[in-house]
Amino acid sequence: MRLSSARIVACAACLGAFLLAPAPARADLHGGVEIGAKGVKATVIDVTHNKATFDVKVLLAGTQNTTLSGAIADSGKPDEKALNETVKAVASYVEQMQKKHKVPRENLYVVGSSGVFASVARNKEAVAAGQKAVAEAVQKATGHKMEFISAEQEAELSIVGIVPKAYRDQAVLIDIGSGNTKGGVQLAPRKYALFAVPYGTVTFAAAAKKKYVDEPLPRALAGGRKDVLTPALRAAMKDKPELLKRRRVYLSGGAVWAMATFMKPADRGSYTVLTAADVKAYRKALAGSPKEYPTVDLTKIKDGEVRAAAEKELGRVKKTFTPEQLLSGAEILTAIADEFDLENNRAYFARNGYLGWILAYVARKSA
């Protein structure tokens, strides 16, 4: 999926907080490929350094869904078909970066997200074995070594890549992935208070259904939120009071993208305001018909281009998530709304957040 020019500018503007500008002016091409819980993302940036500043252009921003995390066994071993699809997507992006965009080999990075093995996060040996299997497959197919980053590293990079610099002393960033939920705040330059729990839209649904095996899905997920997710969130944030003091809440991740698309389809801005009432209405609609997608009346959108964009976005959401996964995400959002007091605090969906941390990772490498 290509970003529009407006989104490219918005993404590039996020990078200004951490690139160190060397004295001589020059242009550097850097490419990053992320293997995430639901798929593979890729970005190529062109960084021009000047004496006192720099310019960043995003030349490639793409995604391919492979859902690697959904096929992770208890041993940490990835499903062979899902792994092959993932490696194929990585190889395709690597080839595109090198042949089309001419990214130097030493400036191309392949990174594994923390959410891929979140379902077996407590089993360190299983995580290590799984990461090794993926890394070896990627290196065999592309010749590139890859590294996996922790949930804390990913949260830090997401803060830098998503939250506007002017608001970092007022904001908390929360990213809801398929494999985990993580986030944090910036306390000072290069100093953060971070948290992570091994529950994302896929892993939380699995945990809730396992605990409430005889309950219908809405009850199982609601019970899982109260008995599994919320206690885990509170434990992860214990002794980090600054997380709950911030009045601006930035939200990213597929679950948030889906809610914003269904609840505010006409809002196409880089940051969409979301409220506790939006979360409540979204959850109610999904829980009432857990096997169906919420109905959206696009006829209220008078602008034809905006209406067409909203319709296309709804199609992408439905292609990416099942109604069950949407309801799982809605329960996670409900827990977030409660813990971070969205009744009184302002929340923003970062539309470009899905590229936030990988952009930050690539830009830091280019510094």
C-alpha positions in Angstrom: 0.0 0.0 0.0 1.4 3.4 -1.1 1.1 6.5 1.1 -0.3 9.7 -0.3 2.0 12.7 -0.6 0.3 14.3 2.4 0.9 11.1 4.5 4.5 10.9 3.3 5.1 14.5 4.6 3.4 13.6 7.9 5.5 10.5 8.3 8.7 12.3 7.4 8.0 15.1 9.8 7.9 12.7 12.7 11.6 11.8 12.2 13.0 15.2 13.0 13.5 14.6 16.7 16.3 12.2 16.6 18.4 12.4 13.4 21.9 13.9 14.1 22.9 16.1 11.2 26.6 15.8 10.1 28.3 18.8 8.7 28.6 18.0 5.0 25.5 17.9 2.9 24.7 14.5 1.4 21.9 12.2 0.6 21.6 8.7 2.0 19.2 5.9 1.0 18.1 3.6 3.8 15.6 0.7 3.7 13.8 -1.2 6.5 11.7 -4.3 6.3 9.7 -5.3 9.4 8.4 -8.8 10.1 5.4 -8.2 12.3 2.6 -10.3 13.9 0.2 -9.9 11.0 2.6 -9.3 8.1 5.5 -7.6 6.5 6.0 -3.8 6.2 8.7 -2.0 4.2 10.0 1.6 3.9 12.7 3.4 2.0 13.8 6.8 3.1 16.1 9.4 1.5 17.9 11.5 4.1 19.7 14.6 3.0 22.0 16.0 5.7 22.9 19.7 5.8 25.0 21.8 8.2 22.1 22.4 10.7 19.2 20.3 9.5 18.2 17.5 7.2 15.3 16.5 4.9 13.6 13.2 4.8 11.7 11.7 1.9 9.7 8.5 2.0 10.2 6.7 -1.3 8.5 3.4 -0.4 5.9 2.5 2.1 4.3 -0.9 1.7 2.6 -3.8 3.6 1.8 -7.4 2.9 -0.3 -9.5 5.3 1.1 -12.9 6.2 -0.2 -13.5 9.8 3.0 -15.3 11.0 2.1 -15.0 14.7 -1.2 -16.8 14.3 0.6 -19.9 13.3 3.2 -20.0 16.1 3.1 -23.4 18.0 3.7 -23.6 21.8 7.2 -24.6 21.0 7.8 -21.3 19.2 8.1 -23.1 15.8 6.4 -21.1 13.1 4.0 -22.7 10.6 5.9 -23.7 7.5 3.4 -22.1 5.1 3.2 -18.8 7.0 6.9 -18.7 7.3 7.4 -19.3 3.5 4.9 -16.5 2.7 6.6 -14.2 5.1 10.1 -14.9 3.7 8.8 -14.5 0.2 7.4 -11.0 1.1 10.7 -10.0 2.7 12.7 -11.1 -0.3 10.4 -9.2 -2.7 10.8 -6.0 -0.7 14.6 -6.5 -0.4 14.9 -7.0 -4.2 12.7 -3.9 -4.9 14.8 -1.8 -2.6 18.1 -2.8 -4.1 17.1 -2.9 -7.8 14.5 -0.1 -8.1 15.5 2.2 -5.3 19.2 1.4 -5.3 19.5 1.2 -1.5 23.1 0.2 -0.6 23.3 -3.2 0.9 24.8 -1.9 4.1 21.9 0.5 4.5 19.2 -2.2 4.3 17.8 -3.6 7.6 15.5 -6.5 8.3 13.9 -6.4 11.7 11.5 -8.7 13.6 8.8 -7.1 15.7 8.3 -8.1 19.4 4.7 -9.2 18.6 5.6 -12.2 16.4 6.3 -14.5 19.3 4.2 -12.8 21.9 2.0 -15.9 22.3 5.0 -17.8 23.8 6.7 -14.8 25.4 7.0 -16.4 28.8 9.0 -19.3 27.2 12.4 -17.8 26.5 13.7 -21.0 24.9 10.7 -21.2 22.5 11.1 -17.5 21.6 14.8 -17.9 20.9 14.2 -21.1 18.8 11.4 -19.4 16.8 13.4 -16.2 16.2 16.4 -18.3 15.0 14.2 -20.2 12.6 12.8 -17.0 11.0 16.2 -15.3 10.9 17.9 -18.3 9.2 15.1 -18.5 6.6 15.4 -14.8 5.9 19.1 -14.9 5.6 19.0 -17.9 3.3 16.5 -16.2 1.0 18.0 -12.7 1.0 21.5 -12.9 2.2 20.7 -10.4 4.9 21.0 -10.9 8.7 18.0 -9.7 10.7 17.5 -8.8 14.4 14.4 -9.0 16.6 13.7 -6.1 18.9 12.0 -6.2 22.3 8.6 -4.7 23.0 10.2 -2.0 25.0 12.5 -1.0 22.1 9.6 -1.0 19.8 7.5 1.2 22.1 10.4 3.7 22.4 10.8 3.8 18.6 7.0 4.2 18.2 7.0 7.2 20.5 9.7 8.9 18.5 8.1 7.9 15.1 4.5 8.8 16.0 4.1 11.4 18.7 4.7 15.0 17.5 7.8 16.4 19.1 5.8 19.4 20.5 3.6 17.1 22.6 6.0 14.5 23.8 6.2 15.9 27.3 2.3 15.7 27.5 1.6 12.4 25.7 1.5 8.7 26.2 1.7 6.4 23.2 -0.1 3.0 23.1 0.3 0.6 20.2 -2.2 -2.3 20.0 -0.7 -5.0 17.7 -1.8 -8.5 16.9 0.6 -10.2 19.3 1.0 -7.6 22.1 0.1 -4.2 23.4 2.8 -1.8 24.4 3.6 1.9 24.9 5.1 4.5 27.1 6.1 8.1 27.6 9.2 10.1 27.0 10.6 11.5 30.3 13.6 13.2 28.8 15.7 12.9 25.6 16.5 9.2 25.3 14.8 8.4 28.6 11.4 6.6 28.6 8.9 4.9 30.9 7.7 1.9 28.9 5.2 -1.0 29.4 4.2 -4.1 27.4 1.7 -7.0 27.8 1.6 -10.2 25.6 -2.0 -9.5 24.5 -2.8 -8.2 21.1 -5.9 -8.8 19.0 -4.9 -12.4 18.1 -3.2 -13.5 21.4 -5.9 -11.9 23.6 -8.7 -13.6 21.8 -6.9 -16.9 22.2 -6.3 -16.4 25.9 -9.9 -15.4 26.6 -11.4 -18.3 24.7 -9.1 -20.7 26.5 -10.2 -19.4 29.9 -13.9 -19.2 29.1 -14.1 -22.2 26.8 -17.9 -22.7 27.2 -18.9 -19.0 26.9 -20.1 -17.3 23.7 -17.5 -15.1 22.2 -18.7 -11.7 23.5 -18.8 -13.0 27.1 -15.5 -14.8 26.8 -13.8 -11.6 25.6 -15.5 -9.4 28.2 -14.4 -11.8 30.9 -10.9 -12.0 29.5 -10.7 -8.2 29.6 -11.6 -8.1 33.3 -9.7 -11.1 34.5 -6.7 -11.3 32.2 -6.0 -8.1 30.2 -6.7 -5.4 32.8 -4.7 -7.1 35.6 -1.8 -7.6 33.1 -1.9 -3.9 32.1 -2.0 -2.7 35.7 0.9 -5.0 36.6 3.0 -3.8 33.7 2.4 -0.1 34.6 3.0 -0.6 38.3 5.6 1.8 39.7 5.4 3.9 36.5 3.0 6.7 37.6 3.9 9.0 34.7 2.1 6.7 32.3 -1.3 7.7 33.7 -0.5 11.4 34.2 -0.4 12.4 30.5 -3.4 14.1 29.1 -2.8 13.3 25.4 -3.2 9.7 24.4 -1.8 8.6 21.0 -3.1 5.3 19.7 -1.7 3.2 16.9 -2.1 -0.4 15.6 -4.6 -2.3 13.5 -7.3 -2.4 16.1 -7.4 1.4 16.4 -7.2 1.8 12.6 -10.3 -0.5 12.3 -12.3 1.5 14.9 -11.4 4.9 13.4 -12.4 3.6 10.0 -15.8 2.3 11.2 -16.6 5.1 13.6 -15.2 8.1 11.8 -14.9 7.1 8.1 -15.0 10.7 6.9 -12.0 11.8 8.9 -8.9 11.2 6.7 -6.4 13.3 8.7 -3.1 12.1 10.0 -4.5 12.2 13.6 -8.2 11.3 14.3 -9.7 12.3 17.6 -11.3 9.3 19.4 -13.3 9.4 22.6 -14.5 7.0 25.3 -18.0 7.2 23.7 -16.6 6.1 20.4 -15.0 3.0 22.0 -18.2 2.2 23.8 -20.4 2.5 20.7 -17.9 0.4 18.6 -17.8 -2.4 21.2 -21.5 -2.4 21.5 -22.0 -2.7 17.8 -19.6 -5.6 17.5 -20.8 -7.5 20.6 -24.4 -7.2 19.4 -23.5 -9.0 16.2 -20.2 -10.8 16.7 -20.2 -12.5 13.4 -20.9 -9.4 11.3 -19.1 -6.2 10.5 -20.6 -2.9 11.8 -22.9 -1.1 9.3 -21.5 2.2 8.1 -23.7 4.7 6.3 -21.3 6.3 3.8 -24.1 8.3 2.1 -23.7 11.0 4.8 -20.3 11.8 3.4 -21.0 14.5 0.8 -17.6 14.7 -0.7 -17.3 12.1 -3.4 -13.5 11.6 -3.1 -13.7 11.3 0.6 -16.6 8.8 0.4 -14.6 6.7 -2.1 -11.5 6.8 0.1 -13.6 5.7 3.1 -15.2 2.9 1.2 -11.8 1.6 0.1 -10.5 1.8 3.6 -13.4 -0.1 4.9 -12.7 -2.8 2.4 -9.1 -3.0 3.5 -10.2 -3.4 7.2 -12.6 -6.2 6.3 -9.9 -7.9 4.3 -7.4 -7.6 7.2 -9.6 -8.5 10.2 -12.4 -10.9 10.9 -15.4 -9.7 13.0 -14.0 -11.8 15.9 -10.6 -10.0 15.7 -12.4 -6.6 15.6 -14.3 -7.5 18.8 -11.1 -8.6 20.5 -9.5 -5.3 19.6 -12.6 -3.5 20.9 -12.2 -5.2 24.3 -8.5 -4.1 24.4 -9.5 -0.6 23.5 -12.1 -0.7 26.3 -9.5 -1.6 28.8 -7.2 1.2 27.5 -10.1 3.7 27.6 -10.7 2.7 31.3 -7.1 2.7 32.4 -6.1 5.9 30.6 -9.3 7.8 31.4 -10.5 8.6 27.9 -13.6 10.1 29.5 -11.4 13.1 30.4 -8.3 12.8 28.3 -8.0 13.4 24.6 -7.1 10.4 22.4 -5.7 10.5 18.8 -5.5 7.7 16.3 -2.1 8.1 14.5 -3.1 7.1 10.9 0.5 6.6 9.9 1.5 4.9 13.1 1.8 1.5 11.4 5.0 2.8 9.9 6.1 4.7 13.0 8.7 2.5 14.7 10.2 1.0 11.6 10.7 4.6 10.2 12.3 5.6 13.5 14.6 2.5 13.4 15.7 3.2 9.9 16.3 6.9 10.6 18.3 6.1 13.7 20.5 3.8 11.6 21.0 6.6 9.1 22.1 9.1 11.7 
